[in-house]
Amino acid sequence: MTEETRLYNTIAPLRNVAALLTLIDRIQNRAFGLPGMGTFYGPSGYGKTTAATYAMNRYQACHVQIQALWHPKTMLQEIATELGLRYKTTATAPVLFNLVAAELAQTNRPLLLDEADYLCKEQMIEVVRGLHETSGVPVILIGEELLPQKLRAWERVHGRMLDWVGAEAATIEDVGHLVPIYARGITVTDDLRQLVLQAAQGSIRRVSINLATIAEHATVQGLTRVDAATWGKRALFTGEAPAPRREVAARRRAEQTMARRRVS
């Protein structure tokens, strides 16, 4: 079994992977006349992009991560490239639109648009709606927790959503599925897994970071099994910003005092 296959098979049972797959399945098999767009939303770190990557492989979907500075033509170029299409660099946005829509319709590949909050501009979101209307393929917008509310500004898009699916916080089962990936060969006991889950505060990303940290510690110490007692009082990553160090804060106060004296 290759590393890629092992990763693919292990990620599959994650809760939010299953949620996205269910959404795509439902849209693909929708009754005639029903809308074919969906939104998969949730806080950063909940594994939405991981789920999209799995879905891309599962359905041969076209997965594109939207960037903040893109315009409609840039987006269409990236989708065309992801679809494996050849086009002239001088091609206009309408030409690219027709090229992409025709390819999607012919191949029936779902279109997954990640970081979809950046689509919340008049031209961008209307181009996406147009691709759905023209091709008929499932179009899934993947974004942050407030994405559904942002989309309310565009009734023609909002009204074409078949479903809104929220990514859920990590579970202890998710931690177990991630252990073979980020702490391969290390037995992480149930009590330590619970501590990892608590520290992560729902974030799959933080779970992964902490499991990798535990694996590093185990490797350095020559351990094959780590429990809560062995881990002890070592910190786990919570995502909280560190407090200012005392010496830095003292130096800044001294600098501010000197500055005020010079002014006076």
Residue pairs with C-beta under 8 A, 6 or more apart in sequence:
1 9
6 180
7 181
8 54
8 57
10 177
10 178
10 180
10 181
11 17
11 50
11 54
11 177
11 181
12 54
13 173
13 177
14 47
14 50
14 51
14 174
14 177
14 178
14 204
15 168
15 170
15 171
15 173
15 174
16 42
16 46
16 47
16 48
16 50
16 51
16 167
16 168
16 204
17 47
17 50
17 51
17 54
17 55
19 40
19 51
19 165
19 167
19 168
20 40
20 48
20 51
20 52
20 54
20 55
20 140
20 142
20 165
21 51
21 54
21 55
21 58
22 165
23 38
23 40
23 140
23 163
23 165
24 38
24 55
24 59
24 61
24 110
24 138
24 140
26 38
26 162
26 163
27 36
27 37
27 38
27 110
27 138
27 140
27 162
27 163
28 59
28 110
28 138
30 36
30 162
34 162
35 159
35 160
35 161
35 162
36 132
36 136
36 137
36 138
36 139
36 160
36 162
37 129
37 132
37 138
37 139
37 140
37 141
37 157
37 160
37 161
37 162
38 138
38 139
38 140
38 141
38 161
38 162
38 163
38 164
38 165
39 116
39 140
39 141
39 142
39 143
39 147
39 148
39 151
39 161
39 163
39 164
39 165
40 48
40 51
40 52
40 140
40 141
40 142
40 143
40 165
40 167
41 48
41 142
41 143
41 144
41 145
41 146
41 147
41 148
41 164
41 165
41 166
41 167
42 48
42 144
42 145
42 166
42 167
42 168
43 144
43 145
43 167
43 202
43 203
44 144
44 203
44 205
45 202
45 203
45 204
45 205
45 206
45 239
46 167
46 168
46 169
46 170
46 202
46 203
46 204
46 205
47 167
47 170
47 174
47 204
47 205
48 114
48 142
48 143
48 167
49 65
49 114
49 142
50 204
51 167
52 61
52 63
52 112
52 114
52 140
52 142
53 63
55 61
55 63
55 110
55 112
56 62
56 63
56 112
59 109
59 110
60 107
60 109
61 109
61 110
61 111
61 112
62 79
62 82
62 83
62 104
62 109
62 110
62 111
62 112
63 82
63 112
63 114
64 75
64 78
64 79
64 82
64 111
64 112
64 113
64 114
65 114
65 115
66 75
66 113
66 114
66 115
66 116
66 118
66 119
66 124
67 74
67 115
67 118
68 118
70 78
70 118
70 124
71 123
71 124
72 93
72 123
72 124
72 127
73 92
73 93
73 96
75 124
75 127
76 93
76 96
76 97
76 100
76 127
77 87
77 96
79 100
79 111
79 131
80 87
80 96
80 99
80 100
80 103
83 100
83 103
83 104
83 107
83 109
85 99
85 100
85 103
87 95
87 96
87 99
91 99
93 127
97 127
97 130
97 131
97 134
100 131
101 130
101 131
101 134
101 135
102 135
104 111
104 131
104 135
104 137
105 134
105 135
105 136
105 137
108 137
109 137
110 137
110 138
110 139
110 140
111 131
111 132
111 135
111 137
111 138
111 139
111 140
112 140
112 142
113 119
113 128
113 139
113 140
113 141
113 142
114 142
114 143
115 142
115 143
116 141
116 142
116 143
116 147
117 143
117 144
117 146
117 147
117 150
118 124
119 125
119 128
119 141
120 147
120 150
120 151
120 153
122 154
125 151
125 154
125 157
126 154
126 156
126 157
128 139
128 141
128 157
129 154
129 156
129 157
129 160
131 139
132 139
132 160
141 147
141 151
145 166
148 164
151 157
151 158
151 161
152 158
169 201
169 202
169 203
170 197
170 200
170 202
170 203
170 204
170 207
171 197
172 193
172 194
172 197
174 204
174 207
175 193
175 196
175 197
175 207
175 211
176 193
178 204
178 207
178 208
178 211
179 186
179 188
179 193
179 211
181 208
181 211
182 208
182 211
182 212
182 215
183 211
183 212
183 214
183 215
183 218
184 215
185 224
186 214
186 215
186 218
186 223
186 224
186 225
186 226
187 224
187 225
187 226
188 196
188 211
188 214
188 226
189 225
189 226
189 227
189 228
191 227
191 228
192 214
192 226
192 227
192 228
192 230
192 231
194 228
195 228
195 231
195 236
196 207
196 210
196 211
196 214
196 236
197 207
199 206
199 210
199 236
199 237
199 238
200 206
200 207
200 210
200 237
200 238
201 238
201 239
203 239
206 237
206 238
206 239
209 237
210 236
210 237
213 236
213 237
214 226
214 231
217 223
217 226
217 231
217 234
218 224
218 225
218 226
223 230
